[in-house]
Every structure is written in structure tokens, then in C-alpha cells.
């Protein structure tokens, strides 16, 4: 059975291993053009969650991704070789990158070899961290998290529920619940009180 999206400009389909919750919305199947997971339950997009154009699920052969109910993804790029979890009622802005690995060697000579091999083959699997250049570390983003545009969430990060990450921040350490974090590297600038959480 084909899983094409009505009116989709991209001639693709949603992979069979992607579970789509009730009322969920996916704007285009191009978001799955780099989806390579071989897991039978590789991804779940929660009930009433949304993935708009510009989202890219760059998911490796053994990776899993979970997006919670009512979460809105607007141009998010997920790079996963292990696991990326985003909870319910999340708001992920434009051009955010969430990555559980780097896919390229830190060692200069190894990275040079990767680039030369890629130029010769144009095979993106050259940057597969299953080769011994990088180890993936799962990313956990809990419920009710708002991530501003142009942020980068690095491998192994855990963002607690109710926190806000300011625009263009680079998050390389865990962020506690109910905090505002900004900067490169991102640092907590204040705790969010009840007036922030229940305003209006």
C-alpha cells in the first residue's frame, strides 16, 4: 500500500516503519528522503503533531525517533543514529538541528579521508558514525519545550520539561526543567516561574 500525501510536490512516500498518530500532519514526504532506519518501529509522530516543509528526518539504519502529541515541527532537521525523543506539546522553530552524533571524525586526517571518499562516490554513508569515527548519544527533549529558531541541540543533551531555548543557541549540556537558556554555549539565565507558565 502506498503512503503518498495528497497534493505532495515530492514523488515520495512515508516509510512503512513510521507510525502516524490520529490527526497528525505531514506536509511533504521529502522530509523522509534521508530516512534509512531498518527498525520495524523506527519513528512515531504523535497525535495531532505537525511536521511542516523544511523538516528532514535524517535517520540512520538503527535509529529511532519519537515525536510527542501536539508537537509542532517547523523546519527541524533531525540527525539520528541512535535515538531522538521529543515530548508532547513541543514547539520547535525554523532551522533547528537536533543531532545524536556528528557523523564526521574529529581527527583531521580521518576527516580529510572521509571528504575525499565522499567526493569520489557522493555516498552519504561515508559519514556514517557506525564506522569508528563517532559514537551516537541519545537526545531527550521533554514535554512543553520551546526551542527558538537556528538552535543546535548536540549529542547526549537532555532538556527538561517546560524549558525554553533562546534563538540561535547551541546546547551542549543538559538543561533543567522550567528554565530559560540562551547563548553559545547555552547557559541557564533564569528559572521560569508560574507567571511564565500560565500567563494569560
N, C-alpha and C positions, 0 to 999 in steps of 0.2 A: 504494500500500500504506500503510495507516495504521500509525503508530508510537505507538499508545496503550500506556500502562503498566497492566498488570492491577491492578485494585483502586484505581486513581487516583481521588481525590475531585475532581480538577480536570478539566474536559471538554476537555482539550487533547491535543496530541501532541508528540513530539520532532521538531524540524525535520529534513528530509532531509539537510541540509548538516552535521549533527552526526554524527561517527563515534564509535561506542561500542565500546571495547575489550572483549576477552574477560573475562568475569567482572565487568565494571563494574556499578555500581548507581546508579540514579537514582530517588529516592523519589517525585517528582511532576513532571509536565510543567508545573506552574505556574512552575517555575524558568525556563522559556523564554517566559513571557508577554510579556517585553520584548525578545526576541531578534529582531533585524531584519536580520541580516547577509545580504547577497546573494551572498556568495562561495560557490563550489561546495563548498569545504572550509573551512567557517567555524569549526568547532570540533572538537577531538578530546578525548574523555575516555578516558584511558589504561586499559590492562588492570588490572582489579581496583580501579580508582579508585571513589570513592563521593561522591555529591552528595545530601545529605540535605535534608529540608524546611527552608525558610528560605533556601536558596541562590537567587540571582537572577542570571541571565546577561543583563545589560542591555547588549546588543551591537549597535552601530550598523551601518549598511549596508555599510561597507567594512572591518569589523574582523574579526580572527581571535583565537581563544582556544585555548590548548593546556594541558591538564592531564595531568601525567605519571602513569605507572603507580603503583599502590598509594597514591596520594594521597587523603587524606580531607578533604572539604569539609563543614563543619558550620555552615551558615547564612552562607556567604560571599556578598557582593554584588560582582560584577564589573561595572564601568562601563568599556566599551571602545569606542573609535572608531578605534583603530589595531591594537595587539597587546598581549595579556597572555599571558605564558608562566609557568606554574608547573610545576616539575620533578617528578621521581619522589619517592615516599616523603615527601611533604609532609604536614604536619598543620596545618590551618587552622581555628581555633576559631570560636566563635559571634560573629556581628555584626562580622566583619571586612569592611572595604571595600577593594578593590583598584581603583584608577582610573588610566586613562592620560590623562585630560583632566578639566576641571572643568565643562564644558557650560554655564557661565554667565559672563557678562562680568565682568571686574574693575572696569571703569568703571561708576560708579554710574548715570549716565543711561542707558547701554545696558542695564544690568541691570534698571532700572525699566521700560524699554520691553519687555523680554522678559517680565517679570511681568505687565504689563498685557495683552500679546498672549496670554499663556497663559490668563489669567483669562477672556478673551473667547472663546477657542477650545477650551481644555482639550486642546490639541495638544502632546504632549511634544516634538515635533520643533522647537518653539520653542527648546529648549535643545540644539540640535544644533551641535557645535563646527565642523562643516563650514562654517557661516556664520562670518564673520571675527571671532569673539569669543574663540576659544581654539584652540590648536594641540595635538593629542594627542602624547604622548611614550610609546613602548612601555615596559612594565614587565616586568622579568625577575626571577623568583624561582627560584633554582637548586634542585638536589636536596636532600632531607633538611632542609628548613627548617621550623621550628615557629613559627607566629605565634599569639600569645595572643589572648584574646577582646577585642573592642571596638577592635582596631587599625585604623589607616587608613594604607594604602600609597599614596603620592601619585605623580603622573605622573613618568615618567622614572627611577624608582628601580630599582636593581639590588641584589638581596640575594644574597650569596654562599652557596655550599653549606654545609650544616651549621650555619647560624646560627639563633639563637633571638631572637624579638622579644617582649619582655615585654608583658603585658596593658595595654591602653589606650594604647599608644604611637602616635605619629604619625611616620611615616617619610618624610622629605622629602629625604634624601640617601642615597647608596649605603652599604651595609653590607658589610664584607669577609666572606670565608668564616670559619666557625668562631668566631663572636663572639656575645656576649650584648649586645643593645642594648635600651635602655628609655627611656621618657620622651617628652615633647612639647616640642620635637622630640626624636626618638630619638637617643641617643648610645651609642656602644660603651662598656660599663662593664668588660668583661674579655674576654679570649680564652678559648675553650673548649679544654681540653686533652684528651688521650686518656682521662683518667679520666671526663670528661663524656660523651664519645662512645661509650665501650664499657663503661659502668657495668653491673654485674650480669652 
